[in-house]
Structure formats: C-alpha cells, structure tokens
C-alpha cells in the first residue's frame, strides 16, 4: 500500500525532443535541496512540524553505528506494528506527519530521502507509519483510500489546466508519452510551498515538441503548478510491463478543464554536487483491492471536474475509491477532505 511507482517505469526510457535534464532524460524534474541542518527545524515552524522533525531526528541519530541505528529503526517499526487502530499514539504521530508534509512538501521529501543522515534514511520510519494507518482502516477501504491520499500526497489541489506539453515519444513496449501539465491553482488543500514553474515546459519555449492544444496563459489570480503524467499507463504482470490499453488517466487532462489532483515527488536521480537530489512530480497512484494476480488495480488521483445535468460541478471518480459514488459535487468532495484534515489536526 506504500507509494506506487508504476508511472516511473516509462520516465527513464522514453525518447524525447526537449533539452536533457540533470538525470540524463528530458522530462521536468525538481531539485529538492537537502536540509542545511539536522534536524531541519526553525523557531518559526508550527509546533507539530517542529516536534515531528525533532522526533524523527532522535530516532535516527541517537545511535552511532549502522547496527545500532538499524536496531533502533527495528524497535520503532515493531512499536508501529502493534498499532492496529487509531489509538492516541497513532493519532499524535499522524497529526505531526500531516503537519510536516503540509508545511513544506519539498523539505519533507528531501528530509525523508536524504542520504546525508548518518546511517539510515528516515523514509523507513515513514513507511511504518503508513502501514499502521493501513491496518487501522482494514475494515473500511474507502476511509483507507482517503487517508492514504491525504498522508501520501505532497500536494492536493483544485487546478485549472492552462497548457500541456508532450515531452515523450514511442516506447518499445508502449505508445504513451510523458506530458508536462501547467496549471493555475484555484484552491490549495495540502502543500503550502509550491515549486516554481518552468517556462521551458510550456508552449512559450522554442524548440519544444508540444501538443496541438492552443497556448493558454496563466491568470494572475492563482499560483502556478506543473506536474508530469503518462496517458493510458497501467502496470501488468510480474515483470511490471506498462500497457496502453487500459484507460487510467487517458487523455482527459486537457487545457481549459479543471481537476482535483493529488501529487507526489517520485525520486529520479541522485545529485553529485551536494545540493539535493532530483524528483518528478506525478499524480499519486494508490493500490486498490484486486482479485486478478496478474494485474494491479490502481487509482490515479487526478480527477476531472465536470458538470451534471443540473449544472452542478462534480468530481468524477470512476472507481468509487472513497465509497462516495462515482460522481460527487465538488463542494462536497472538498468539504469531506477538509473535515478529515480538521480531525487529523485536532488529534
């Protein structure tokens, strides 16, 4: 149930026409700077954020050798494995975890995966927390899916797409392309610090192979956000082959339309300059129950917003991941997420 990396398989292998990035490919990547201090705390941080980073640092850094650190991590994971419901302990952990990610997703991800920590990267502790949440919601798959996207997504936003640029080409096992999507953020639900948008991945950049969509410009009324997705990608079989015939995102992400997106930073390549590693930003993929051992049932969290017969804006979720139906009014969808976020913050 931990973050699904199906969308990464094509990212390192497609042929593109844009300028190469530091990872040797041509997609959009972000360099997340390693924290300058350990733990990466500031007196200006909210209390739950400060507490979370100090606790994480204590778990990792109290030991002086690899074996001691590994033993401490195993103790913490064993402690987390005993959490089978939202007891007071798990509630407090989840409260700090959400606060840390929401405060600055880029700092959070860089800290979790940084190899500048003395022994083991702290994402091992993070994985144990997500597993504990999964056990706590074992009998309520809708609530589990909701909490997984709330905790695992770095950004949750209501966006309007203003531009899409295709930066991929034919892949030997597939016909999909990487698409960099530029959006205007209409409502930012999670992730209060956004990465800067790169104009090289819009129609304004000379020499970029672009889609046939008409160039759109960002409105000054909302911040900009860019992410990458792969149309029609699915994971199949034990060899992790990408197949194009199962519509997941399809080609629904188009300029002029609005979406609810839940985005995450998958790792792309290491940095050799000592500044910070490189990541892409993709819609989060969360595994759903599946009776077919040869296929994964994955929810790609990029939901189109349309209108129903009465003219009401609705969020379309074909898999009914949350148990709320396949179409739900936009205001209701947001409010249910915000209600759960409020519960988490008040744990």
PyMOL commands that set and color helices and strands:
alter all, ss='L'
color gray80, all
select helices_A, chain A and resi 8-11+47-61+66-81+88-103+105-113+123-136+141-152+199-201+330-345
alter helices_A, ss='H'
color red, helices_A
select strands_A, chain A and resi 30-33+155-166+178-190+224-230+234-236+241-243+258-264+267-269+276-279+282-283+285-288+297-300+302-307+313-316+327-329
alter strands_A, ss='S'
color yellow, strands_A
deselect
rebuild
show_as cartoon
